[in-house]
Amino acid sequence: MKKRLSILLLTLFMALSHAVAQENILYTGTVSKTMTIREKQSTSARKLGSVEEGGLINIIEYGKEWTLVDQDGVRGYVLSKNVEDLAAAEGYNDEADAQYLGTAEIDLTIRAAKDKSSQKMQLLTKDETVYITELGEQWHEVVKQGVHGYVLADRVKNLHGAHEGIELPEEFKPAPPFKAVYRARADVNLSIRQEQDVDSKLIGTVYEDEYVDVMEIIGEWAHVKKDDAEGYVRADHLRYYKRYDPYGPYIPGVKFYPYAAQAAEEVEIMDSQTGELLRTVPKGAVMAVSAPSEDMSVTLPYDRITGRITQTAKLEFEGVKPWDEAQMGDLVAVFSTYYDPDQESQEQKGRLHNIMQGVERLNDVIVPTREKFYFNDYCAPYTKGNGYELGPIVNYVSSQKLGYGGGICQVSTTLYDAILQIPIDVIKQQVHSAYGISYAPLDMDAAVGAGNIDLRLENTLPYDIRLALQAVGGVLTVRVYRAN
C-alpha cells in the first residue's frame, strides 16, 4: 500500500512539474543542428539530453548565448546561436497585433533591442511582409510569429496601414517615385549624395559634361537619378536644362511675365538694386514687365539684371492670358531683350539691320498646332545675297569678329525666352558658349547660323500661334498670340 502511494505521489509531482514548465514556456523554436541539452550554461556542463537537427523545442528563456529549454520534461540549456524560427508559445496573430505593414528590402535580422549588436530574435527574408507595431526613425518595432523585436527602418519599404482607418504619419509617407522632369549637364564632377547633405553617403557620380535626369530643385540641391543611383547633387553646378514634357514645370531660371507694356511717351528704366538710370525708352516701345507692385512700379528683364519702371502711368498694359484660358487673339507669352539704340559705327548699323531682317521675316508668322518651326527656314542663309550686312558675331574659335547676319541671334534668343513660358516643345537649341550672351540670362540664349546651328520648335499647344516681333528704340520684343 505504501509503495503504491509513493508511486502515485511521484507521478503527481512529475505532472505538476511538467505543468509548471509548460506555463513558463515563452516560445517554440527549432535547432539548426543536433544540440546537447546541458545542465548549466557551459559546454562542459553535464549532459541532460539532446535535440536532433530540425527538432522542435520549448523555450523558457531566450538568451544572447544560451537558451533555457524544456524538452519532454527535461530542463536545460542549448546554445542560442543554433536556435531559430522563434514563435510565441501561445496562439499569435501578427497581423492583428500590427499597426502598419511593410516589405523587407533585404534579408533582415530582428533584434532584441535598437542596436545592431543586440541579440538576434528572428529573421525576415527579402520581400517578406513586415508586421510593424510601432514606427521609428531608425528602428521599427516589429512582430513575427508573436515574437517582438526591432529592425532597421531604412530597410523596410512599401509602408502602409495594417487595418482600415490607420494612416501613415506624414514623416513616414513614401516619397513619390522618381519622374524625370528635366535633363541637365554638369559643369564639374558632381557627387550624388543619399541625402541633401555634403556629408551624406556617396552613392554615385555625375561627371563633368555628362547629362543627368532631374526630378526637382530643392533649394541648393537637385533631386537626380543616374542609372540606379537616386539622390541629390548641388544644383548650382547643373546647366543647360531641357524639360521632357513641354507641359511640365518651367526649367529653372524661367520667369513668367504677365504684361506687355507699351510706352505712351518716353519712359526711364532704372536698375532695381541701385536706382541707376539704365536707359530711356522712346514712345511706342513694347516691353515684357511684371505685375505692378504696391508702389505701382514694375520690374523687367534687362540683360542679366532686373530693371524697374516707376513711371507706370506712361505705360499701356496688355495682359498675358494663361495658355489654357486664352481665346483667339489673346496674348500668351512675351519677352524682351535690349540693344544699343545709338547706331554710330558701320558695324552697329549692320547689327541693327540684321535684327530688323529677323523681325520683318518672322512678324505675323503663324505656327499651326502640331507643326514644327525652324528659325533658319525663315531667316537663313546669313549672307549678303540674302539681305544681311556685316555685324559683330560671337566667335570663340577664331579671331573673326564680324560676319553677315551678326545680331540675328538676338532675335532667336528673344523668341526662345518667350516660348519657354508656354508649352512649346524645344526640339533643338544651343547656346553660343559657356559664357552665354550679355543680353539674355545665362544658358538661355539660342544661337543660329550656318549648317545645323538652329532654333527648332514644335507647337504642342492645342491651337495655332502667331508671332509678333518689334524692335523700337533699343528694345526687341517677341509676343506670342493665340492665332485668330
Disulfide bonds with the S-S distance in Angstrom:
none
